[in-house]
Amino acid sequence: MFATHNEHTALDIVQDAMVKLAEKYGDKPVAELPLLFQRILQNTIRDYYRRQKVRNAWMTLFSSLAPKNETDEYDPLDSLRDDENQSTPAAPDESLQQNQVIALIEQALGKLPARQREAFLLRYWEGMDTTETASAMGCSEGSVKTHCSRAAHALAVSLKAKGVELP
């Protein structure tokens, strides 16, 4: 199963690179396409691993909010709000700590510039990819990447200053 996931990811990366090549360089001479494709593919692979690194850091932070006794699959973003009280209640100290961390995250998000907050929430809360986020925000993919990077850095600094450490 792990190999299948990697194979699908690799195929997705190659497909994304091919689409970028066709969209941006379709008018170039055929002789230039192999080198252009190689460079686009390298950048697409780097982008994928950068996104994974950021996602993993945030998911690790959020996973610390998970109840310790839960045995089912856990999505940390689902536990941030449990208005209908559908999950097993956390112990009072865990619940207090969880609420405090959520409040710190909300405060830190509120202090971000609007475009950074929008890019971060669309990418990491809504799960949109860079292209979808760029379309929703009406900007370039490069701008989305810049906004997300700056937002993640600012959030990490803000949370660290409050005693919440990212692994």
PyRosetta script that sets phi, psi and omega in degrees:
from pyrosetta import init, pose_from_sequence

init()
pose = pose_from_sequence("MFATHNEHTALDIVQDAMVKLAEKYGDKPVAELPLLFQRILQNTIRDYYRRQKVRNAWMTLFSSLAPKNETDEYDPLDSLRDDENQSTPAAPDESLQQNQVIALIEQALGKLPARQREAFLLRYWEGMDTTETASAMGCSEGSVKTHCSRAAHALAVSLKAKGVELP")
pose.set_psi(1, -40.5)
pose.set_omega(1, 179.8)
pose.set_phi(2, -61.6)
pose.set_psi(2, -44.4)
pose.set_omega(2, 179.9)
pose.set_phi(3, -63.6)
pose.set_psi(3, -36.9)
pose.set_omega(3, 178.4)
pose.set_phi(4, -63.7)
pose.set_psi(4, -42.5)
pose.set_omega(4, 178.4)
pose.set_phi(5, -61.1)
pose.set_psi(5, -45.1)
pose.set_omega(5, 179.6)
pose.set_phi(6, -64.1)
pose.set_psi(6, -37.6)
pose.set_omega(6, 178.9)
pose.set_phi(7, -65.1)
pose.set_psi(7, -43.7)
pose.set_omega(7, 178.7)
pose.set_phi(8, -64.8)
pose.set_psi(8, -40.3)
pose.set_omega(8, 178.1)
pose.set_phi(9, -63.1)
pose.set_psi(9, -45.0)
pose.set_omega(9, 179.2)
pose.set_phi(10, -61.0)
pose.set_psi(10, -43.5)
pose.set_omega(10, 178.8)
pose.set_phi(11, -64.4)
pose.set_psi(11, -38.7)
pose.set_omega(11, 177.3)
pose.set_phi(12, -63.1)
pose.set_psi(12, -41.7)
pose.set_omega(12, 180.0)
pose.set_phi(13, -64.1)
pose.set_psi(13, -45.3)
pose.set_omega(13, 178.9)
pose.set_phi(14, -62.4)
pose.set_psi(14, -42.3)
pose.set_omega(14, 179.5)
pose.set_phi(15, -63.3)
pose.set_psi(15, -44.3)
pose.set_omega(15, 177.5)
pose.set_phi(16, -59.2)
pose.set_psi(16, -42.0)
pose.set_omega(16, 179.6)
pose.set_phi(17, -64.9)
pose.set_psi(17, -40.2)
pose.set_omega(17, 179.2)
pose.set_phi(18, -65.4)
pose.set_psi(18, -40.1)
pose.set_omega(18, 178.5)
pose.set_phi(19, -63.6)
pose.set_psi(19, -44.8)
pose.set_omega(19, 178.2)
pose.set_phi(20, -60.1)
pose.set_psi(20, -43.4)
pose.set_omega(20, 178.7)
pose.set_phi(21, -59.7)
pose.set_psi(21, -48.1)
pose.set_omega(21, -177.8)
pose.set_phi(22, -65.0)
pose.set_psi(22, -41.7)
pose.set_omega(22, -177.2)
pose.set_phi(23, -69.6)
pose.set_psi(23, -41.0)
pose.set_omega(23, -170.9)
pose.set_phi(24, -99.0)
pose.set_psi(24, -24.0)
pose.set_omega(24, -173.0)
pose.set_phi(25, -129.6)
pose.set_psi(25, 20.8)
pose.set_omega(25, -179.9)
pose.set_phi(26, -61.1)
pose.set_psi(26, -22.2)
pose.set_omega(26, -177.9)
pose.set_phi(27, -92.0)
pose.set_psi(27, -0.7)
pose.set_omega(27, -178.9)
pose.set_phi(28, -78.6)
pose.set_psi(28, 156.2)
pose.set_omega(28, 176.6)
pose.set_phi(29, -61.5)
pose.set_psi(29, 146.4)
pose.set_omega(29, -176.8)
pose.set_phi(30, -57.6)
pose.set_psi(30, -34.3)
pose.set_omega(30, -178.2)
pose.set_phi(31, -64.1)
pose.set_psi(31, -27.0)
pose.set_omega(31, -179.1)
pose.set_phi(32, -84.1)
pose.set_psi(32, -18.4)
pose.set_omega(32, -173.2)
pose.set_phi(33, -61.5)
pose.set_psi(33, -41.8)
pose.set_omega(33, -179.0)
pose.set_phi(34, -59.5)
pose.set_psi(34, -43.1)
pose.set_omega(34, 179.2)
pose.set_phi(35, -68.9)
pose.set_psi(35, -40.1)
pose.set_omega(35, 176.8)
pose.set_phi(36, -62.2)
pose.set_psi(36, -43.5)
pose.set_omega(36, 179.7)
pose.set_phi(37, -63.1)
pose.set_psi(37, -41.9)
pose.set_omega(37, 179.3)
pose.set_phi(38, -59.6)
pose.set_psi(38, -43.8)
pose.set_omega(38, -179.3)
pose.set_phi(39, -67.0)
pose.set_psi(39, -43.3)
pose.set_omega(39, 178.7)
pose.set_phi(40, -63.1)
pose.set_psi(40, -42.8)
pose.set_omega(40, 179.4)
pose.set_phi(41, -62.2)
pose.set_psi(41, -44.5)
pose.set_omega(41, 178.0)
pose.set_phi(42, -59.3)
pose.set_psi(42, -45.2)
pose.set_omega(42, -179.9)
pose.set_phi(43, -66.0)
pose.set_psi(43, -37.4)
pose.set_omega(43, 179.1)
pose.set_phi(44, -66.5)
pose.set_psi(44, -39.2)
pose.set_omega(44, 176.6)
pose.set_phi(45, -64.7)
pose.set_psi(45, -45.6)
pose.set_omega(45, 178.0)
pose.set_phi(46, -59.8)
pose.set_psi(46, -43.8)
pose.set_omega(46, 178.7)
pose.set_phi(47, -59.5)
pose.set_psi(47, -42.7)
pose.set_omega(47, 179.9)
pose.set_phi(48, -59.9)
pose.set_psi(48, -48.3)
pose.set_omega(48, -177.7)
pose.set_phi(49, -69.3)
pose.set_psi(49, -33.1)
pose.set_omega(49, 174.5)
pose.set_phi(50, -63.5)
pose.set_psi(50, -45.1)
pose.set_omega(50, 178.9)
pose.set_phi(51, -61.3)
pose.set_psi(51, -42.6)
pose.set_omega(51, 179.4)
pose.set_phi(52, -61.6)
pose.set_psi(52, -41.3)
pose.set_omega(52, -179.1)
pose.set_phi(53, -62.9)
pose.set_psi(53, -45.2)
pose.set_omega(53, 179.5)
pose.set_phi(54, -66.4)
pose.set_psi(54, -46.0)
pose.set_omega(54, 178.9)
pose.set_phi(55, -59.3)
pose.set_psi(55, -43.9)
pose.set_omega(55, -179.3)
pose.set_phi(56, -62.6)
pose.set_psi(56, -39.4)
pose.set_omega(56, 179.1)
pose.set_phi(57, -63.6)
pose.set_psi(57, -44.9)
pose.set_omega(57, -179.0)
pose.set_phi(58, -70.6)
pose.set_psi(58, -38.4)
pose.set_omega(58, 179.6)
pose.set_phi(59, -67.5)
pose.set_psi(59, -34.6)
pose.set_omega(59, 176.6)
pose.set_phi(60, -64.6)
pose.set_psi(60, -42.3)
pose.set_omega(60, 177.3)
pose.set_phi(61, -61.0)
pose.set_psi(61, -48.5)
pose.set_omega(61, -177.7)
pose.set_phi(62, -68.3)
pose.set_psi(62, -30.7)
pose.set_omega(62, -179.7)
pose.set_phi(63, -67.5)
pose.set_psi(63, -21.4)
pose.set_omega(63, 176.6)
pose.set_phi(64, -68.5)
pose.set_psi(64, -13.0)
pose.set_omega(64, 178.5)
pose.set_phi(65, -86.7)
pose.set_psi(65, -7.9)
pose.set_omega(65, -175.7)
pose.set_phi(66, -69.9)
pose.set_psi(66, 142.4)
pose.set_omega(66, 173.3)
pose.set_phi(67, -59.3)
pose.set_psi(67, 139.3)
pose.set_omega(67, -174.9)
pose.set_phi(68, -69.7)
pose.set_psi(68, -26.5)
pose.set_omega(68, -174.3)
pose.set_phi(69, -98.6)
pose.set_psi(69, 7.6)
pose.set_omega(69, -176.6)
pose.set_phi(70, -79.1)
pose.set_psi(70, 130.7)
pose.set_omega(70, -177.8)
pose.set_phi(71, -105.5)
pose.set_psi(71, -18.8)
pose.set_omega(71, 179.8)
pose.set_phi(72, -74.8)
pose.set_psi(72, 169.3)
pose.set_omega(72, 173.9)
pose.set_phi(73, -58.3)
pose.set_psi(73, 143.8)
pose.set_omega(73, -173.3)
pose.set_phi(74, -126.6)
pose.set_psi(74, 127.1)
pose.set_omega(74, 172.5)
pose.set_phi(75, -110.0)
pose.set_psi(75, 108.4)
pose.set_omega(75, -173.7)
pose.set_phi(76, -59.7)
pose.set_psi(76, -30.3)
pose.set_omega(76, -179.9)
pose.set_phi(77, -68.6)
pose.set_psi(77, -27.4)
pose.set_omega(77, 177.1)
pose.set_phi(78, -69.2)
pose.set_psi(78, -27.3)
pose.set_omega(78, -175.1)
pose.set_phi(79, -86.5)
pose.set_psi(79, -9.1)
pose.set_omega(79, -178.0)
pose.set_phi(80, -63.2)
pose.set_psi(80, -32.6)
pose.set_omega(80, 175.5)
pose.set_phi(81, -131.3)
pose.set_psi(81, 130.7)
pose.set_omega(81, 179.7)
pose.set_phi(82, -136.3)
pose.set_psi(82, 57.4)
pose.set_omega(82, -174.1)
pose.set_phi(83, -59.8)
pose.set_psi(83, -29.5)
pose.set_omega(83, -178.5)
pose.set_phi(84, -92.8)
pose.set_psi(84, 2.7)
pose.set_omega(84, 176.6)
pose.set_phi(85, 52.6)
pose.set_psi(85, 50.9)
pose.set_omega(85, -177.3)
pose.set_phi(86, -87.9)
pose.set_psi(86, -17.5)
pose.set_omega(86, -177.0)
pose.set_phi(87, -96.7)
pose.set_psi(87, 170.0)
pose.set_omega(87, 176.8)
pose.set_phi(88, -66.3)
pose.set_psi(88, 130.2)
pose.set_omega(88, -177.3)
pose.set_phi(89, -64.9)
pose.set_psi(89, 141.0)
pose.set_omega(89, 177.6)
pose.set_phi(90, -78.6)
pose.set_psi(90, 159.8)
pose.set_omega(90, 174.3)
pose.set_phi(91, -63.0)
pose.set_psi(91, 154.3)
pose.set_omega(91, -176.2)
pose.set_phi(92, -54.2)
pose.set_psi(92, -43.3)
pose.set_omega(92, -179.6)
pose.set_phi(93, -67.7)
pose.set_psi(93, -38.6)
pose.set_omega(93, 177.2)
pose.set_phi(94, -65.7)
pose.set_psi(94, -41.4)
pose.set_omega(94, 179.6)
pose.set_phi(95, -62.8)
pose.set_psi(95, -42.8)
pose.set_omega(95, 178.3)
pose.set_phi(96, -63.0)
pose.set_psi(96, -46.7)
pose.set_omega(96, -179.9)
pose.set_phi(97, -62.1)
pose.set_psi(97, -43.0)
pose.set_omega(97, 179.4)
pose.set_phi(98, -61.3)
pose.set_psi(98, -46.1)
pose.set_omega(98, 179.4)
pose.set_phi(99, -63.3)
pose.set_psi(99, -36.5)
pose.set_omega(99, 178.9)
pose.set_phi(100, -67.1)
pose.set_psi(100, -42.8)
pose.set_omega(100, 179.3)
pose.set_phi(101, -66.6)
pose.set_psi(101, -40.8)
pose.set_omega(101, 177.5)
pose.set_phi(102, -60.4)
pose.set_psi(102, -44.0)
pose.set_omega(102, 179.1)
pose.set_phi(103, -62.1)
pose.set_psi(103, -40.4)
pose.set_omega(103, 178.4)
pose.set_phi(104, -64.8)
pose.set_psi(104, -41.2)
pose.set_omega(104, 178.3)
pose.set_phi(105, -63.8)
pose.set_psi(105, -45.0)
pose.set_omega(105, 179.2)
pose.set_phi(106, -61.4)
pose.set_psi(106, -42.3)
pose.set_omega(106, 178.1)
pose.set_phi(107, -62.7)
pose.set_psi(107, -45.8)
pose.set_omega(107, -179.2)
pose.set_phi(108, -63.3)
pose.set_psi(108, -41.5)
pose.set_omega(108, 176.9)
pose.set_phi(109, -62.3)
pose.set_psi(109, -39.7)
pose.set_omega(109, -179.6)
pose.set_phi(110, -65.3)
pose.set_psi(110, -23.8)
pose.set_omega(110, -179.5)
pose.set_phi(111, -87.1)
pose.set_psi(111, -11.3)
pose.set_omega(111, 179.2)
pose.set_phi(112, -70.0)
pose.set_psi(112, 149.4)
pose.set_omega(112, 170.0)
pose.set_phi(113, -57.9)
pose.set_psi(113, 149.2)
pose.set_omega(113, -173.2)
pose.set_phi(114, -53.7)
pose.set_psi(114, -44.6)
pose.set_omega(114, -177.3)
pose.set_phi(115, -68.2)
pose.set_psi(115, -37.7)
pose.set_omega(115, 177.1)
pose.set_phi(116, -65.4)
pose.set_psi(116, -44.7)
pose.set_omega(116, 179.7)
pose.set_phi(117, -61.5)
pose.set_psi(117, -44.3)
pose.set_omega(117, -179.2)
pose.set_phi(118, -62.2)
pose.set_psi(118, -47.4)
pose.set_omega(118, -179.7)
pose.set_phi(119, -62.6)
pose.set_psi(119, -45.2)
pose.set_omega(119, -178.6)
pose.set_phi(120, -61.9)
pose.set_psi(120, -47.8)
pose.set_omega(120, -177.7)
pose.set_phi(121, -66.1)
pose.set_psi(121, -40.5)
pose.set_omega(121, 178.4)
pose.set_phi(122, -65.0)
pose.set_psi(122, -42.1)
pose.set_omega(122, -177.5)
pose.set_phi(123, -73.5)
pose.set_psi(123, -47.6)
pose.set_omega(123, -168.7)
pose.set_phi(124, -101.6)
pose.set_psi(124, -24.8)
pose.set_omega(124, 176.5)
pose.set_phi(125, -92.7)
pose.set_psi(125, -43.9)
pose.set_omega(125, -177.9)
pose.set_phi(126, -87.8)
pose.set_psi(126, -14.9)
pose.set_omega(126, 176.3)
pose.set_phi(127, 74.4)
pose.set_psi(127, 20.6)
pose.set_omega(127, 178.6)
pose.set_phi(128, -74.4)
pose.set_psi(128, 150.8)
pose.set_omega(128, 174.3)
pose.set_phi(129, -84.1)
pose.set_psi(129, 177.8)
pose.set_omega(129, -175.3)
pose.set_phi(130, -60.7)
pose.set_psi(130, -41.5)
pose.set_omega(130, -178.4)
pose.set_phi(131, -65.3)
pose.set_psi(131, -45.7)
pose.set_omega(131, 179.4)
pose.set_phi(132, -63.1)
pose.set_psi(132, -41.9)
pose.set_omega(132, 179.8)
pose.set_phi(133, -64.6)
pose.set_psi(133, -43.8)
pose.set_omega(133, 178.7)
pose.set_phi(134, -59.7)
pose.set_psi(134, -42.1)
pose.set_omega(134, 178.8)
pose.set_phi(135, -64.3)
pose.set_psi(135, -44.4)
pose.set_omega(135, -179.2)
pose.set_phi(136, -65.8)
pose.set_psi(136, -34.4)
pose.set_omega(136, -177.4)
pose.set_phi(137, -90.0)
pose.set_psi(137, -12.0)
pose.set_omega(137, -178.7)
pose.set_phi(138, 70.2)
pose.set_psi(138, 39.9)
pose.set_omega(138, 179.8)
pose.set_phi(139, -141.8)
pose.set_psi(139, -178.0)
pose.set_omega(139, -179.1)
pose.set_phi(140, -81.2)
pose.set_psi(140, 161.8)
pose.set_omega(140, 176.6)
pose.set_phi(141, -63.4)
pose.set_psi(141, -35.2)
pose.set_omega(141, 177.6)
pose.set_phi(142, -61.5)
pose.set_psi(142, -39.3)
pose.set_omega(142, 177.6)
pose.set_phi(143, -65.5)
pose.set_psi(143, -40.6)
pose.set_omega(143, 177.9)
pose.set_phi(144, -59.8)
pose.set_psi(144, -46.8)
pose.set_omega(144, -179.4)
pose.set_phi(145, -61.1)
pose.set_psi(145, -42.4)
pose.set_omega(145, 179.6)
pose.set_phi(146, -64.5)
pose.set_psi(146, -47.9)
pose.set_omega(146, 179.9)
pose.set_phi(147, -59.7)
pose.set_psi(147, -44.7)
pose.set_omega(147, -179.3)
pose.set_phi(148, -64.4)
pose.set_psi(148, -43.3)
pose.set_omega(148, -180.0)
pose.set_phi(149, -62.1)
pose.set_psi(149, -47.0)
pose.set_omega(149, 179.9)
pose.set_phi(150, -65.1)
pose.set_psi(150, -39.3)
pose.set_omega(150, 179.3)
pose.set_phi(151, -64.9)
pose.set_psi(151, -45.9)
pose.set_omega(151, -179.6)
pose.set_phi(152, -61.9)
pose.set_psi(152, -41.3)
pose.set_omega(152, 178.7)
pose.set_phi(153, -64.8)
pose.set_psi(153, -46.6)
pose.set_omega(153, -179.7)
pose.set_phi(154, -62.7)
pose.set_psi(154, -40.8)
pose.set_omega(154, 178.5)
pose.set_phi(155, -65.2)
pose.set_psi(155, -42.9)
pose.set_omega(155, 179.4)
pose.set_phi(156, -62.5)
pose.set_psi(156, -43.1)
pose.set_omega(156, 178.7)
pose.set_phi(157, -63.8)
pose.set_psi(157, -45.4)
pose.set_omega(157, -179.3)
pose.set_phi(158, -62.3)
pose.set_psi(158, -46.1)
pose.set_omega(158, -179.7)
pose.set_phi(159, -67.5)
pose.set_psi(159, -38.4)
pose.set_omega(159, 178.8)
pose.set_phi(160, -63.5)
pose.set_psi(160, -39.8)
pose.set_omega(160, 178.7)
pose.set_phi(161, -62.8)
pose.set_psi(161, -25.4)
pose.set_omega(161, 178.9)
pose.set_phi(162, -94.0)
pose.set_psi(162, 3.5)
pose.set_omega(162, 177.3)
pose.set_phi(163, 94.4)
pose.set_psi(163, 6.3)
pose.set_omega(163, 177.5)
pose.set_phi(164, -98.6)
pose.set_psi(164, 114.8)
pose.set_omega(164, -175.8)
pose.set_phi(165, -97.5)
pose.set_psi(165, 135.4)
pose.set_omega(165, 170.3)
pose.set_phi(166, -89.0)
pose.set_psi(166, 137.7)
pose.set_omega(166, 179.7)
pose.set_phi(167, -68.8)
pose.dump_pdb("model.pdb")
